[in-house]
Amino acid sequence: MNEVKCKKFLIDIFMQAYVDESFFEAIKKIGVDFSKWPKNPCFDTAKKFWDVANKKTFNSALIEVLVNVPDQAFQDRITDTEIKIYYEKYLNFLLAKDLAKEISQDPESAHKLCKNFLENKTTTAKYLNLESEIKNFVLNYEEKSKTGMLQVILSRFPVLSKIISGFNQGRVSIITAHSGFGKTNFGINFLTAAMQDSKNSLYINMEMDPSDMVKRTLQATCKISGSDFENGKYLNAISNGAESLVNAKNNYFTDGSALSLVQISQIVSEIKRRQHLDFLIVDYDQKIVMDDYGIDQEWMYIKKAVEILEEIAKRESVHVLLFAQTNEDSQGMPIASKRAIQPASSVIQFTKENDVPVLKFLKNRFGPVNEKVKLIYDPSKSVIIEDGYYQQALEPVKHNGFKPRYS
């Protein structure tokens, strides 16, 4: 193993330690036995890092040993986004742990130690020049205009797309539904609709076995019934729907395991290294594993989850679609209450009115809330098709106030 590869290997360990918040767990997972490593400068560096981390802290080892690791080694393995996460989220956590240890050892110097901590605390906050940002805005706006990204309209969900002013980057939309109503079917139909429009998606599947996920995706894409699988007709249906599956190679889903927000963010960053990503679909809110944010109430945690998903949406330039459990109240808000969904740009309930499947809007930051979308839903084939407006708002009435009213 040459020195460059060794240093990249060390960075793998550091990133694993970042995820697990434990250098020791990272060593176990990667299977490193430093005692068996041959003697050379690179391995000596790794051994030194291990010794310092073992005797002091991970942060101390990072400072004392990694000074000479070239920037290029980091750039080859870690994206700018991951570096930002590291310094913003994890390094401050390590510094805070060191501070707590120092205060416990020297409580009389607590004020001085805290002052030094605040002065040296890592931050990624920055200020922007207005003139430069206006120029950047014009360039980005023109580029989006040329590529059709100003308002992302899905051809299978044109009315829904129009009402929320497009499934644009940097936003979070929440789809709520009662348990068993069809959240996953809706999510899979959204995935296939995006795929047919040559969009790339990551589906965070935290419930289904991978084979069931594939089966439902084939049903939604190629309109295959359950009996078609039993009598072998599904092969012809897949062949006939091959054109709709052309972009499948650029779409991904997870294996059904419950994931934390850190893990979800990590998977998004990993895919973004290799290719463009348009949508992150998360199915569903209550399946997300709770990271340690010191929160003990569900609504507060789900609010935190939505905030972090919004960070991911903006940082990775994707649209996040989060599925949520609906409460039994008449308003149809997510089970975690109204306060949990404040960061979302739109909240849409998947429900029935007069026995007709509809989408109605509980919140819509970029459009009206008094419109409803009619759907055709065939659970036997896992197919959901938009069927125009169920209720359309009238034109705004002019008045002397500041905000137009809908009659």
KATA-V613185 format. One record per backbone hydrogen bond with DSSP energy under -0.5 kcal/mol. NH is the residue of the N-H (numbers start at 0). CO is the residue of the C=O. E is the energy in kcal/mol with one decimal. If there is no record, write none. Layout:
BEGIN
nh: [NH;NH]
co: [CO;CO]
e: [E;E]
END
This chain:
BEGIN
nh: [5;6;7;8;9;10;11;12;13;14;15;16;17;18;19;20;21;25;26;27;28;29;30;31;33;35;36;39;43;44;45;46;47;48;49;50;51;52;53;54;55;60;61;62;63;64;65;65;67;68;69;72;73;74;75;76;76;77;82;83;84;85;86;87;88;89;89;90;91;92;93;94;95;96;97;98;99;100;101;102;103;104;105;108;109;112;113;114;115;116;117;118;119;120;129;132;133;134;135;136;137;138;139;140;141;142;143;144;145;146;147;147;148;149;152;153;156;160;161;162;163;164;165;166;167;169;169;170;172;173;174;175;175;176;180;185;186;187;188;189;190;191;192;193;194;195;196;196;197;198;201;202;203;203;204;205;205;211;212;213;214;215;216;217;218;219;220;221;222;223;225;228;228;229;230;231;232;233;234;235;236;237;238;239;240;241;243;244;244;245;247;248;249;250;251;253;255;260;263;264;265;266;267;268;269;270;271;272;273;273;274;277;278;279;280;281;281;282;282;283;284;286;287;287;288;290;292;300;301;302;303;304;305;306;307;308;309;310;311;312;313;314;315;316;317;318;319;319;320;321;321;322;323;325;326;331;334;336;339;340;340;341;343;344;345;346;347;348;349;349;350;350;352;355;357;358;359;360;360;361;361;362;364;366;371;372;373;374;375;376;377;377;378;380;381;381;382;384;385;386;389;390;396;404;406]
co: [1;2;3;4;5;6;7;8;9;10;11;12;13;14;15;16;16;21;22;23;24;25;26;26;31;32;33;37;39;40;41;42;43;44;45;46;47;48;49;50;51;56;57;58;59;60;60;61;64;65;67;69;69;70;71;72;73;73;78;79;80;81;82;83;84;84;85;85;86;88;89;90;91;92;93;94;95;96;97;98;99;100;101;105;106;108;109;110;111;112;113;114;115;116;127;128;129;130;131;132;133;134;135;136;137;138;139;140;141;142;143;144;143;143;150;151;153;156;157;158;159;161;160;151;165;312;317;167;319;345;321;173;347;323;177;181;182;183;184;185;186;187;188;189;190;191;192;193;194;193;278;251;201;280;202;203;282;208;208;209;210;211;212;213;214;215;216;217;218;218;379;224;225;225;226;227;227;227;231;232;232;233;234;235;236;238;240;240;241;242;244;245;246;247;200;202;204;288;259;260;261;262;263;264;265;266;267;268;269;270;270;199;199;318;201;279;320;203;280;322;322;283;283;284;258;288;290;296;297;298;299;300;301;302;303;304;305;306;307;308;309;310;311;312;312;277;170;317;279;172;319;281;174;176;332;328;324;333;336;336;337;338;340;171;171;362;173;359;175;347;348;357;355;352;350;372;348;368;370;346;359;346;344;363;390;358;387;356;384;374;375;382;376;377;377;378;377;375;155;373;371;371;404;396;404]
e: [-2.4;-2.4;-2.2;-2.3;-2.4;-2.0;-2.0;-1.8;-2.5;-2.8;-2.2;-2.6;-2.2;-2.0;-2.5;-1.5;-1.0;-1.7;-2.1;-2.0;-2.5;-2.5;-1.3;-1.8;-0.5;-1.7;-1.3;-0.7;-2.5;-1.8;-1.9;-2.7;-2.6;-2.5;-2.4;-2.5;-2.7;-2.8;-2.3;-2.3;-3.1;-2.1;-2.3;-2.2;-3.0;-2.6;-0.8;-1.0;-0.6;-1.3;-0.5;-0.9;-1.0;-2.4;-2.1;-0.9;-0.7;-3.6;-2.1;-2.2;-2.5;-2.6;-2.6;-2.8;-3.0;-1.1;-0.7;-3.0;-0.6;-0.8;-2.2;-2.6;-2.3;-1.8;-2.3;-2.4;-2.4;-1.9;-2.5;-2.7;-2.1;-1.5;-1.8;-1.7;-1.5;-2.9;-2.7;-2.2;-2.4;-2.2;-2.4;-2.1;-2.0;-1.1;-0.5;-2.4;-2.2;-1.8;-2.4;-2.6;-2.3;-2.2;-2.8;-3.1;-2.5;-2.1;-2.7;-2.3;-2.1;-1.9;-0.6;-0.6;-2.6;-0.8;-0.8;-0.5;-1.1;-2.3;-2.3;-2.6;-1.7;-1.5;-3.6;-2.7;-1.9;-0.7;-2.1;-0.8;-3.0;-2.7;-2.4;-0.6;-3.0;-1.6;-2.1;-2.4;-2.6;-2.7;-2.3;-2.3;-2.3;-2.5;-2.3;-2.6;-2.4;-2.4;-0.9;-0.5;-1.7;-2.8;-2.1;-2.9;-0.7;-3.9;-1.4;-0.7;-1.6;-0.6;-2.2;-2.4;-2.3;-2.5;-2.0;-2.5;-2.2;-2.7;-2.2;-3.1;-1.4;-0.6;-0.6;-1.0;-0.5;-1.3;-2.3;-0.6;-0.9;-1.7;-1.0;-0.5;-1.7;-2.5;-2.2;-2.7;-1.7;-1.2;-1.0;-0.7;-1.0;-1.0;-1.8;-0.7;-1.8;-1.8;-2.4;-2.0;-1.5;-0.6;-2.4;-2.6;-2.1;-2.2;-2.3;-2.3;-2.1;-2.3;-2.6;-1.3;-0.6;-1.1;-2.2;-2.6;-2.1;-2.4;-2.8;-0.5;-2.9;-2.2;-0.6;-0.5;-2.8;-1.7;-0.5;-1.3;-2.5;-0.5;-1.5;-2.1;-2.8;-2.1;-2.2;-2.6;-2.5;-2.2;-2.5;-2.6;-2.0;-1.8;-2.4;-2.6;-2.2;-3.0;-3.0;-0.6;-1.8;-2.6;-2.8;-0.5;-2.9;-2.8;-0.6;-2.7;-2.6;-2.1;-2.9;-0.8;-2.6;-2.5;-1.2;-0.5;-1.2;-0.8;-1.2;-2.4;-1.2;-2.3;-3.4;-3.3;-3.4;-0.5;-0.7;-2.3;-2.3;-1.5;-2.7;-2.2;-2.2;-0.6;-0.7;-2.8;-0.5;-1.5;-3.4;-1.1;-2.8;-2.4;-2.6;-2.6;-3.1;-0.5;-0.5;-2.9;-0.6;-1.4;-0.5;-0.6;-1.9;-2.8;-0.9;-3.4;-2.6;-1.7;-2.2;-0.9;-0.5]
END
